[in-house]
Amino acid sequence: MWIAALRRLTGLFLLASALTLVGATIFGVALGADAARSISVGFYLMGSFLLVAGFFVGNRGPVRFKRDSAAPLIMGSRFVRWASPSEREENINLSAIFVVLGFVLILVGAAADNRYDLV
């Protein structure tokens, strides 16, 4: 079970890294910036975004809308329900994944930053 989870987490990390690398490179070349600097800033930004997203996903309240569409924002017993324990556990797990990926991407950005030596 742990090996499969580590394999999925590695896949998510590789996907996030590849998308960040391609996006930062394209954006950096379009602005005429140094490629190494734009890559490190891209990793910093993506990691920070995932950390903030993990915070907000983890702090989602226990109330859910009964319908799929959340059009009326009326807090009555007819429109809301309490989240099941599995939904709350899923929120915590998703938050943990976002925070771990964000932290690792920030570390990769620090390693890719050529302005400072790591050793």
The first five atom37 places (N, CA, C, CB, O) and aatype in JSON, in Angstrom:
{
  "aatype": [12, 17, 9, 0, 0, 10, 1, 1, 10, 16, 7, 10, 13, 10, 10, 0, 15, 0, 10, 16, 10, 19, 7, 0, 16, 9, 13, 7, 19, 0, 10, 7, 0, 3, 0, 0, 1, 15, 9, 15, 19, 7, 13, 18, 10, 12, 7, 15, 13, 10, 10, 19, 0, 7, 13, 13, 19, 7, 2, 1, 7, 14, 19, 1, 13, 11, 1, 3, 15, 0, 0, 14, 10, 9, 12, 7, 15, 1, 13, 19, 1, 17, 0, 15, 14, 15, 6, 1, 6, 6, 2, 9, 2, 10, 15, 0, 9, 13, 19, 19, 10, 7, 13, 19, 10, 9, 10, 19, 7, 0, 0, 0, 3, 2, 1, 18, 3, 10, 19],
  "atom_mask": [
    [1, 1, 1, 1, 1],
    [1, 1, 1, 1, 1],
    [1, 1, 1, 1, 1],
    [1, 1, 1, 1, 1],
    [1, 1, 1, 1, 1],
    [1, 1, 1, 1, 1],
    [1, 1, 1, 1, 1],
    [1, 1, 1, 1, 1],
    [1, 1, 1, 1, 1],
    [1, 1, 1, 1, 1],
    [1, 1, 1, 0, 1],
    [1, 1, 1, 1, 1],
    [1, 1, 1, 1, 1],
    [1, 1, 1, 1, 1],
    [1, 1, 1, 1, 1],
    [1, 1, 1, 1, 1],
    [1, 1, 1, 1, 1],
    [1, 1, 1, 1, 1],
    [1, 1, 1, 1, 1],
    [1, 1, 1, 1, 1],
    [1, 1, 1, 1, 1],
    [1, 1, 1, 1, 1],
    [1, 1, 1, 0, 1],
    [1, 1, 1, 1, 1],
    [1, 1, 1, 1, 1],
    [1, 1, 1, 1, 1],
    [1, 1, 1, 1, 1],
    [1, 1, 1, 0, 1],
    [1, 1, 1, 1, 1],
    [1, 1, 1, 1, 1],
    [1, 1, 1, 1, 1],
    [1, 1, 1, 0, 1],
    [1, 1, 1, 1, 1],
    [1, 1, 1, 1, 1],
    [1, 1, 1, 1, 1],
    [1, 1, 1, 1, 1],
    [1, 1, 1, 1, 1],
    [1, 1, 1, 1, 1],
    [1, 1, 1, 1, 1],
    [1, 1, 1, 1, 1],
    [1, 1, 1, 1, 1],
    [1, 1, 1, 0, 1],
    [1, 1, 1, 1, 1],
    [1, 1, 1, 1, 1],
    [1, 1, 1, 1, 1],
    [1, 1, 1, 1, 1],
    [1, 1, 1, 0, 1],
    [1, 1, 1, 1, 1],
    [1, 1, 1, 1, 1],
    [1, 1, 1, 1, 1],
    [1, 1, 1, 1, 1],
    [1, 1, 1, 1, 1],
    [1, 1, 1, 1, 1],
    [1, 1, 1, 0, 1],
    [1, 1, 1, 1, 1],
    [1, 1, 1, 1, 1],
    [1, 1, 1, 1, 1],
    [1, 1, 1, 0, 1],
    [1, 1, 1, 1, 1],
    [1, 1, 1, 1, 1],
    [1, 1, 1, 0, 1],
    [1, 1, 1, 1, 1],
    [1, 1, 1, 1, 1],
    [1, 1, 1, 1, 1],
    [1, 1, 1, 1, 1],
    [1, 1, 1, 1, 1],
    [1, 1, 1, 1, 1],
    [1, 1, 1, 1, 1],
    [1, 1, 1, 1, 1],
    [1, 1, 1, 1, 1],
    [1, 1, 1, 1, 1],
    [1, 1, 1, 1, 1],
    [1, 1, 1, 1, 1],
    [1, 1, 1, 1, 1],
    [1, 1, 1, 1, 1],
    [1, 1, 1, 0, 1],
    [1, 1, 1, 1, 1],
    [1, 1, 1, 1, 1],
    [1, 1, 1, 1, 1],
    [1, 1, 1, 1, 1],
    [1, 1, 1, 1, 1],
    [1, 1, 1, 1, 1],
    [1, 1, 1, 1, 1],
    [1, 1, 1, 1, 1],
    [1, 1, 1, 1, 1],
    [1, 1, 1, 1, 1],
    [1, 1, 1, 1, 1],
    [1, 1, 1, 1, 1],
    [1, 1, 1, 1, 1],
    [1, 1, 1, 1, 1],
    [1, 1, 1, 1, 1],
    [1, 1, 1, 1, 1],
    [1, 1, 1, 1, 1],
    [1, 1, 1, 1, 1],
    [1, 1, 1, 1, 1],
    [1, 1, 1, 1, 1],
    [1, 1, 1, 1, 1],
    [1, 1, 1, 1, 1],
    [1, 1, 1, 1, 1],
    [1, 1, 1, 1, 1],
    [1, 1, 1, 1, 1],
    [1, 1, 1, 0, 1],
    [1, 1, 1, 1, 1],
    [1, 1, 1, 1, 1],
    [1, 1, 1, 1, 1],
    [1, 1, 1, 1, 1],
    [1, 1, 1, 1, 1],
    [1, 1, 1, 1, 1],
    [1, 1, 1, 0, 1],
    [1, 1, 1, 1, 1],
    [1, 1, 1, 1, 1],
    [1, 1, 1, 1, 1],
    [1, 1, 1, 1, 1],
    [1, 1, 1, 1, 1],
    [1, 1, 1, 1, 1],
    [1, 1, 1, 1, 1],
    [1, 1, 1, 1, 1],
    [1, 1, 1, 1, 1],
    [1, 1, 1, 1, 1]
  ],
  "atom_positions": [
    [[0.81, -1.18, 0.0], [0.0, 0.0, 0.0], [0.87, 1.26, 0.0], [-0.93, -0.01, 1.2], [0.59, 2.2, -0.74]],
    [[1.93, 1.28, 0.81], [2.78, 2.47, 0.89], [3.55, 2.69, -0.4], [3.76, 2.33, 2.05], [3.77, 3.83, -0.81]],
    [[3.95, 1.6, -1.05], [4.69, 1.72, -2.31], [3.79, 2.31, -3.39], [5.26, 0.35, -2.75], [4.22, 3.16, -4.18]],
    [[2.55, 1.85, -3.43], [1.61, 2.38, -4.42], [1.32, 3.86, -4.16], [0.3, 1.58, -4.41], [1.22, 4.65, -5.1]],
    [[1.2, 4.22, -2.89], [0.95, 5.63, -2.56], [2.15, 6.49, -2.93], [0.64, 5.79, -1.07], [1.99, 7.59, -3.46]],
    [[3.35, 6.0, -2.67], [4.56, 6.75, -3.02], [4.7, 6.88, -4.54], [5.8, 6.06, -2.44], [5.16, 7.91, -5.03]],
    [[4.29, 5.85, -5.27], [4.33, 5.9, -6.73], [3.35, 6.95, -7.26], [4.01, 4.52, -7.32], [3.69, 7.69, -8.19]],
    [[2.14, 7.02, -6.68], [1.17, 8.03, -7.1], [1.64, 9.44, -6.75], [-0.18, 7.77, -6.46], [1.47, 10.36, -7.54]],
    [[2.24, 9.6, -5.57], [2.75, 10.91, -5.18], [3.91, 11.33, -6.08], [3.21, 10.89, -3.71], [4.02, 12.51, -6.43]],
    [[4.76, 10.4, -6.45], [5.85, 10.69, -7.37], [5.3, 11.09, -8.74], [6.78, 9.48, -7.51], [5.82, 12.02, -9.37]],
    [[4.27, 10.41, -9.19], [3.64, 10.78, -10.46], [3.05, 12.18, -10.43], [0.0, 0.0, 0.0], [3.19, 12.94, -11.39]],
    [[2.39, 12.52, -9.32], [1.87, 13.88, -9.18], [2.99, 14.91, -9.15], [1.03, 14.0, -7.91], [2.87, 15.97, -9.75]],
    [[4.08, 14.59, -8.46], [5.22, 15.5, -8.41], [5.82, 15.7, -9.8], [6.27, 14.98, -7.45], [6.14, 16.82, -10.18]],
    [[5.99, 14.61, -10.54], [6.56, 14.72, -11.89], [5.63, 15.51, -12.82], [6.82, 13.32, -12.47], [6.11, 16.31, -13.63]],
    [[4.34, 15.3, -12.7], [3.39, 16.04, -13.53], [3.41, 17.53, -13.18], [1.97, 15.48, -13.35], [3.46, 18.37, -14.08]],
    [[3.38, 17.85, -11.9], [3.42, 19.26, -11.49], [4.74, 19.9, -11.89], [3.21, 19.38, -9.97], [4.76, 21.06, -12.31]],
    [[5.83, 19.16, -11.76], [7.14, 19.7, -12.14], [7.23, 19.94, -13.64], [8.25, 18.76, -11.7], [7.75, 20.97, -14.08]],
    [[6.73, 19.0, -14.42], [6.79, 19.15, -15.88], [5.94, 20.33, -16.34], [6.32, 17.87, -16.57], [6.38, 21.12, -17.18]],
    [[4.73, 20.45, -15.79], [3.88, 21.58, -16.17], [4.49, 22.91, -15.75], [2.48, 21.42, -15.55], [4.43, 23.89, -16.48]],
    [[5.09, 22.94, -14.57], [5.73, 24.16, -14.09], [6.93, 24.5, -14.94], [6.15, 24.02, -12.64], [7.14, 25.66, -15.3]],
    [[7.72, 23.51, -15.27], [8.92, 23.73, -16.07], [8.57, 24.28, -17.45], [9.72, 22.44, -16.21], [9.17, 25.25, -17.92]],
    [[7.6, 23.67, -18.1], [7.21, 24.11, -19.45], [6.57, 25.5, -19.39], [6.22, 23.1, -20.08], [6.91, 26.37, -20.19]],
    [[5.65, 25.7, -18.44], [4.98, 26.99, -18.34], [5.94, 28.12, -17.99], [0.0, 0.0, 0.0], [5.86, 29.2, -18.57]],
    [[6.84, 27.88, -17.06], [7.8, 28.91, -16.66], [8.78, 29.22, -17.78], [8.56, 28.48, -15.41], [9.16, 30.37, -17.98]],
    [[9.19, 28.21, -18.51], [10.12, 28.42, -19.62], [9.45, 29.25, -20.73], [10.61, 27.07, -20.18], [10.04, 30.2, -21.24]],
    [[8.23, 28.88, -21.08], [7.52, 29.62, -22.12], [7.28, 31.06, -21.69], [6.17, 28.94, -22.46], [7.51, 32.0, -22.46]],
    [[6.84, 31.25, -20.45], [6.57, 32.59, -19.94], [7.86, 33.4, -19.84], [5.88, 32.51, -18.58], [7.86, 34.59, -20.16]],
    [[8.95, 32.77, -19.4], [10.22, 33.48, -19.28], [10.79, 33.88, -20.63], [0.0, 0.0, 0.0], [11.32, 34.98, -20.77]],
    [[10.68, 33.0, -21.63], [11.18, 33.32, -22.97], [10.33, 34.44, -23.58], [11.16, 32.06, -23.88], [10.86, 35.31, -24.28]],
    [[9.02, 34.41, -23.33], [8.15, 35.45, -23.87], [8.48, 36.82, -23.28], [6.69, 35.11, -23.6], [8.34, 37.84, -23.96]],
    [[8.92, 36.84, -22.03], [9.28, 38.11, -21.4], [10.75, 38.47, -21.6], [8.98, 38.05, -19.93], [11.17, 39.57, -21.23]],
    [[11.52, 37.58, -22.19], [12.93, 37.84, -22.43], [13.8, 37.69, -21.19], [0.0, 0.0, 0.0], [14.87, 38.29, -21.11]],
    [[13.35, 36.91, -20.22], [14.1, 36.72, -18.99], [15.05, 35.53, -19.13], [13.15, 36.5, -17.8], [14.95, 34.74, -20.07]],
    [[15.96, 35.43, -18.18], [16.88, 34.3, -18.12], [16.09, 33.02, -17.85], [17.98, 34.53, -17.03], [15.2, 33.01, -17.0]],
    [[16.4, 31.95, -18.56], [15.63, 30.71, -18.45], [15.75, 30.11, -17.05], [16.1, 29.7, -19.49], [14.75, 29.67, -16.49]],
    [[16.95, 30.08, -16.49], [17.14, 29.49, -15.16], [16.37, 30.28, -14.1], [18.63, 29.44, -14.8], [15.78, 29.69, -13.19]],
    [[16.38, 31.59, -14.22], [15.68, 32.41, -13.24], [14.17, 32.24, -13.38], [16.06, 33.89, -13.41], [13.46, 32.17, -12.37]],
    [[13.66, 32.18, -14.6], [12.22, 32.02, -14.78], [11.76, 30.64, -14.29], [11.84, 32.21, -16.25], [10.64, 30.51, -13.79]],
    [[12.6, 29.63, -14.43], [12.25, 28.3, -13.94], [12.18, 28.29, -12.42], [13.25, 27.25, -14.43], [11.25, 27.73, -11.84]],
    [[13.17, 28.91, -11.77], [13.14, 28.92, -10.3], [11.96, 29.72, -9.78], [14.45, 29.49, -9.75], [11.33, 29.32, -8.8]],
    [[11.65, 30.84, -10.4], [10.49, 31.64, -9.98], [9.2, 30.87, -10.24], [10.47, 33.0, -10.72], [8.26, 30.94, -9.44]],
    [[9.14, 30.14, -11.34], [7.96, 29.32, -11.63], [7.73, 28.26, -10.57], [0.0, 0.0, 0.0], [6.59, 28.03, -10.15]],
    [[8.8, 27.6, -10.13], [8.67, 26.61, -9.07], [8.27, 27.26, -7.75], [9.99, 25.84, -8.9], [7.47, 26.7, -7.0]],
    [[8.83, 28.43, -7.45], [8.42, 29.16, -6.24], [6.93, 29.49, -6.28], [9.24, 30.45, -6.09], [6.22, 29.28, -5.3]],
    [[6.47, 30.01, -7.42], [5.07, 30.4, -7.53], [4.12, 29.21, -7.45], [4.84, 31.15, -8.83], [3.1, 29.27, -6.77]],
    [[4.45, 28.14, -8.15], [3.59, 26.96, -8.14], [3.57, 26.32, -6.75], [4.05, 25.95, -9.19], [2.51, 25.89, -6.28]],
    [[4.72, 26.26, -6.11], [4.76, 25.71, -4.76], [3.97, 26.55, -3.78], [0.0, 0.0, 0.0], [3.26, 26.01, -2.93]],
    [[4.08, 27.85, -3.89], [3.31, 28.75, -3.01], [1.82, 28.61, -3.26], [3.75, 30.2, -3.22], [1.02, 28.61, -2.32]],
    [[1.44, 28.51, -4.53], [0.03, 28.33, -4.86], [-0.51, 27.04, -4.25], [-0.17, 28.33, -6.37], [-1.61, 27.02, -3.7]],
    [[0.26, 25.96, -4.35], [-0.21, 24.69, -3.8], [-0.28, 24.72, -2.28], [0.7, 23.55, -4.25], [-1.17, 24.11, -1.69]],
    [[0.64, 25.43, -1.63], [0.56, 25.57, -0.17], [-0.7, 26.32, 0.24], [1.8, 26.3, 0.36], [-1.38, 25.91, 1.18]],
    [[-1.01, 27.4, -0.44], [-2.21, 28.17, -0.12], [-3.46, 27.35, -0.43], [-2.24, 29.5, -0.9], [-4.43, 27.36, 0.34]],
    [[-3.46, 26.63, -1.56], [-4.6, 25.79, -1.9], [-4.79, 24.69, -0.86], [-4.41, 25.16, -3.29], [-5.93, 24.38, -0.49]],
    [[-3.71, 24.11, -0.39], [-3.81, 23.1, 0.66], [-4.38, 23.65, 1.94], [0.0, 0.0, 0.0], [-5.15, 22.98, 2.63]],
    [[-4.02, 24.89, 2.27], [-4.58, 25.53, 3.46], [-6.08, 25.71, 3.33], [-3.91, 26.89, 3.7], [-6.83, 25.38, 4.25]],
    [[-6.54, 26.21, 2.19], [-7.96, 26.47, 2.02], [-8.77, 25.18, 1.88], [-8.19, 27.35, 0.82], [-9.91, 25.12, 2.35]],
    [[-8.22, 24.17, 1.24], [-8.93, 22.9, 1.14], [-9.06, 22.26, 2.52], [-8.21, 21.94, 0.16], [-10.1, 21.68, 2.84]],
    [[-8.02, 22.35, 3.32], [-8.06, 21.76, 4.65], [-8.97, 22.48, 5.61], [0.0, 0.0, 0.0], [-9.43, 21.89, 6.59]],
    [[-9.24, 23.76, 5.36], [-10.09, 24.54, 6.25], [-11.53, 24.64, 5.76], [-9.53, 25.91, 6.41], [-12.29, 25.49, 6.25]],
    [[-11.91, 23.81, 4.84], [-13.29, 23.82, 4.37], [-14.19, 23.33, 5.51], [-13.46, 22.93, 3.1], [-13.86, 22.37, 6.21]],
    [[-15.28, 23.98, 5.67], [-16.19, 23.67, 6.77], [-16.92, 22.36, 6.6], [0.0, 0.0, 0.0], [-16.83, 21.73, 5.54]],
    [[-17.65, 21.93, 7.63], [-18.34, 20.63, 7.57], [-19.69, 20.68, 6.89], [-18.51, 20.11, 8.96], [-20.36, 19.65, 6.79]],
    [[-20.12, 21.84, 6.4], [-21.43, 21.98, 5.78], [-21.29, 21.91, 4.27], [-22.11, 23.32, 6.21], [-20.42, 22.56, 3.68]],
    [[-22.15, 21.12, 3.64], [-22.16, 20.98, 2.18], [-23.56, 21.29, 1.66], [-21.73, 19.54, 1.75], [-24.55, 21.16, 2.38]],
    [[-23.63, 21.72, 0.42], [-24.92, 21.94, -0.21], [-25.54, 20.59, -0.56], [-24.79, 22.83, -1.46], [-24.84, 19.65, -0.93]],
    [[-26.87, 20.52, -0.46], [-27.56, 19.27, -0.79], [-27.57, 19.03, -2.28], [-28.99, 19.3, -0.26], [-27.42, 17.9, -2.74]],
    [[-27.74, 20.1, -3.04], [-27.76, 19.97, -4.49], [-26.35, 20.14, -5.03], [-28.71, 21.01, -5.13], [-25.46, 20.63, -4.34]],
    [[-26.17, 19.72, -6.29], [-24.86, 19.9, -6.92], [-24.6, 21.37, -7.21], [-24.77, 19.09, -8.21], [-23.46, 21.83, -7.1]],
    [[-25.64, 22.1, -7.59], [-25.44, 23.52, -7.87], [-25.66, 24.32, -6.6], [-26.4, 23.99, -8.99], [-26.63, 24.09, -5.87]],
    [[-24.78, 25.25, -6.35], [-24.85, 26.07, -5.15], [-25.39, 27.44, -5.5], [-23.47, 26.18, -4.47], [-24.86, 28.45, -5.04]],
    [[-26.45, 27.51, -6.31], [-26.97, 28.79, -6.77], [-27.54, 29.64, -5.63], [-28.04, 28.55, -7.82], [-27.08, 30.76, -5.45]],
    [[-28.51, 29.16, -4.87], [-29.0, 30.02, -3.8], [-28.11, 29.88, -2.56], [-30.47, 29.67, -3.45], [-27.83, 28.78, -2.09]],
    [[-27.68, 31.0, -2.06], [-26.8, 30.98, -0.89], [-27.64, 31.26, 0.35], [-25.65, 32.03, -1.03], [-27.43, 32.25, 1.05]],
    [[-28.58, 30.37, 0.61], [-29.45, 30.5, 1.77], [-29.05, 29.41, 2.75], [-30.98, 30.39, 1.38], [-29.01, 28.23, 2.4]],
    [[-28.76, 29.8, 3.97], [-28.32, 28.84, 4.97], [-29.52, 28.28, 5.73], [-27.3, 29.49, 5.94], [-29.72, 28.62, 6.9]],
    [[-30.29, 27.47, 5.1], [-31.43, 26.84, 5.73], [-31.23, 25.34, 5.75], [0.0, 0.0, 0.0], [-30.37, 24.82, 5.04]],
    [[-32.0, 24.65, 6.54], [-31.84, 23.21, 6.64], [-32.26, 22.5, 5.36], [-32.64, 22.68, 7.8], [-31.92, 21.34, 5.16]],
    [[-32.99, 23.2, 4.5], [-33.41, 22.56, 3.26], [-32.31, 22.55, 2.22], [-34.63, 23.26, 2.71], [-32.37, 21.75, 1.27]],
    [[-31.31, 23.41, 2.36], [-30.31, 23.56, 1.32], [-28.94, 23.0, 1.69], [-30.19, 24.99, 0.96], [-28.09, 22.83, 0.81]],
    [[-28.69, 22.74, 2.96], [-27.37, 22.28, 3.38], [-27.47, 20.97, 4.14], [-26.67, 23.34, 4.24], [-28.54, 20.61, 4.64]],
    [[-26.36, 20.29, 4.22], [-26.26, 19.04, 4.96], [-24.88, 18.98, 5.6], [-26.51, 17.8, 4.04], [-23.99, 19.74, 5.21]],
    [[-24.7, 18.11, 6.55], [-23.39, 17.9, 7.16], [-22.58, 16.95, 6.31], [-23.54, 17.36, 8.61], [-23.12, 15.99, 5.75]],
    [[-21.31, 17.19, 6.2], [-20.42, 16.32, 5.41], [-20.25, 15.0, 6.14], [-19.04, 17.01, 5.18], [-20.22, 14.93, 7.37]],
    [[-20.12, 13.96, 5.35], [-19.9, 12.64, 5.93], [-18.45, 12.54, 6.42], [-20.22, 11.51, 4.9], [-17.6, 13.33, 6.0]],
    [[-18.16, 11.59, 7.29], [-16.77, 11.42, 7.74], [-15.8, 11.13, 6.6], [-16.69, 10.31, 8.76], [-14.65, 11.55, 6.65]],
    [[-16.26, 10.42, 5.59], [-15.36, 10.13, 4.46], [-15.06, 11.41, 3.66], [-15.98, 9.06, 3.53], [-13.95, 11.56, 3.15]],
    [[-16.03, 12.31, 3.54], [-15.78, 13.58, 2.86], [-14.81, 14.45, 3.64], [-17.09, 14.34, 2.64], [-13.94, 15.1, 3.05]],
    [[-14.94, 14.47, 4.96], [-14.0, 15.25, 5.78], [-12.6, 14.66, 5.72], [-14.49, 15.32, 7.23], [-11.62, 15.39, 5.68]],
    [[-12.51, 13.34, 5.72], [-11.2, 12.68, 5.62], [-10.57, 12.95, 4.26], [-11.34, 11.16, 5.86], [-9.36, 13.14, 4.16]],
    [[-11.38, 12.95, 3.21], [-10.87, 13.25, 1.88], [-10.32, 14.67, 1.79], [-11.97, 13.05, 0.83], [-9.3, 14.9, 1.14]],
    [[-10.99, 15.63, 2.44], [-10.49, 17.01, 2.46], [-9.14, 17.1, 3.15], [-11.49, 17.92, 3.16], [-8.24, 17.8, 2.67]],
    [[-8.98, 16.41, 4.26], [-7.71, 16.45, 4.98], [-6.61, 15.79, 4.15], [-7.83, 15.74, 6.36], [-5.49, 16.3, 4.09]],
    [[-6.92, 14.68, 3.5], [-5.92, 14.0, 2.67], [-5.52, 14.85, 1.47], [-6.47, 12.65, 2.19], [-4.34, 14.93, 1.13]],
    [[-6.49, 15.49, 0.83], [-6.19, 16.35, -0.31], [-5.35, 17.55, 0.12], [-7.48, 16.82, -0.99], [-4.44, 17.98, -0.59]],
    [[-5.67, 18.09, 1.29], [-4.88, 19.19, 1.82], [-3.44, 18.77, 2.07], [-5.51, 19.71, 3.11], [-2.51, 19.52, 1.76]],
    [[-3.25, 17.59, 2.62], [-1.89, 17.1, 2.88], [-1.11, 16.91, 1.59], [-1.95, 15.78, 3.65], [0.09, 17.21, 1.54]],
    [[-1.77, 16.42, 0.55], [-1.09, 16.24, -0.74], [-0.67, 17.59, -1.31], [-2.01, 15.5, -1.73], [0.46, 17.74, -1.79]],
    [[-1.57, 18.58, -1.26], [-1.23, 19.9, -1.78], [-0.07, 20.53, -1.01], [-2.44, 20.82, -1.72], [0.82, 21.12, -1.61]],
    [[-0.08, 20.4, 0.31], [0.97, 21.01, 1.13], [2.32, 20.33, 0.86], [0.62, 20.92, 2.62], [3.34, 21.01, 0.73]],
    [[2.33, 19.02, 0.79], [3.59, 18.3, 0.53], [4.13, 18.65, -0.86], [3.39, 16.77, 0.65], [5.32, 18.93, -1.0]],
    [[3.27, 18.63, -1.88], [3.72, 18.98, -3.22], [4.21, 20.42, -3.29], [2.6, 18.77, -4.23], [5.22, 20.7, -3.93]],
    [[3.5, 21.32, -2.63], [3.92, 22.72, -2.62], [5.27, 22.9, -1.97], [0.0, 0.0, 0.0], [6.12, 23.63, -2.48]],
    [[5.48, 22.25, -0.84], [6.76, 22.37, -0.14], [7.9, 21.8, -0.97], [6.69, 21.66, 1.21], [8.98, 22.39, -1.03]],
    [[7.67, 20.66, -1.61], [8.72, 20.05, -2.43], [9.01, 20.91, -3.65], [8.3, 18.63, -2.87], [10.17, 21.04, -4.05]],
    [[8.0, 21.51, -4.26], [8.24, 22.38, -5.42], [9.01, 23.63, -5.02], [6.91, 22.76, -6.08], [9.82, 24.13, -5.8]],
    [[8.76, 24.15, -3.83], [9.55, 25.3, -3.36], [11.0, 24.88, -3.16], [8.96, 25.87, -2.05], [11.91, 25.65, -3.47]],
    [[11.23, 23.69, -2.63], [12.61, 23.19, -2.48], [13.29, 23.01, -3.84], [12.62, 21.86, -1.72], [14.48, 23.32, -3.98]],
    [[12.55, 22.53, -4.83], [13.11, 22.39, -6.17], [13.43, 23.76, -6.75], [12.13, 21.63, -7.1], [14.45, 23.93, -7.42]],
    [[12.57, 24.74, -6.5], [12.85, 26.09, -6.95], [14.09, 26.67, -6.29], [0.0, 0.0, 0.0], [14.86, 27.38, -6.94]],
    [[14.29, 26.38, -5.02], [15.5, 26.85, -4.34], [16.74, 26.16, -4.9], [15.4, 26.59, -2.83], [17.8, 26.79, -5.01]],
    [[16.61, 24.89, -5.25], [17.76, 24.18, -5.84], [18.05, 24.67, -7.25], [17.48, 22.66, -5.86], [19.2, 24.68, -7.69]],
    [[17.0, 25.08, -7.97], [17.19, 25.56, -9.35], [17.65, 27.0, -9.42], [15.91, 25.4, -10.14], [18.09, 27.46, -10.47]],
    [[17.54, 27.73, -8.32], [17.93, 29.14, -8.3], [19.43, 29.26, -8.38], [17.4, 29.86, -7.03], [20.14, 28.79, -7.49]],
    [[19.92, 29.88, -9.44], [21.37, 29.94, -9.66], [22.01, 31.17, -9.01], [21.66, 29.95, -11.15], [23.21, 31.39, -9.17]],
    [[21.24, 31.96, -8.28], [21.81, 33.12, -7.61], [22.55, 32.74, -6.33], [20.72, 34.12, -7.3], [23.44, 33.47, -5.88]],
    [[22.19, 31.6, -5.75], [22.78, 31.18, -4.49], [23.34, 29.78, -4.61], [21.74, 31.25, -3.35], [22.8, 28.95, -5.35]],
    [[24.42, 29.51, -3.89], [24.99, 28.16, -3.85], [24.39, 27.42, -2.66], [26.55, 28.21, -3.74], [24.26, 27.97, -1.57]],
    [[24.02, 26.16, -2.87], [23.44, 25.37, -1.81], [24.5, 24.78, -0.89], [22.61, 24.27, -2.39], [24.21, 24.47, 0.27]],
    [[25.7, 24.63, -1.38], [26.75, 24.02, -0.56], [27.81, 25.04, -0.22], [27.38, 22.83, -1.29], [28.78, 24.71, 0.46]]
  ]
}
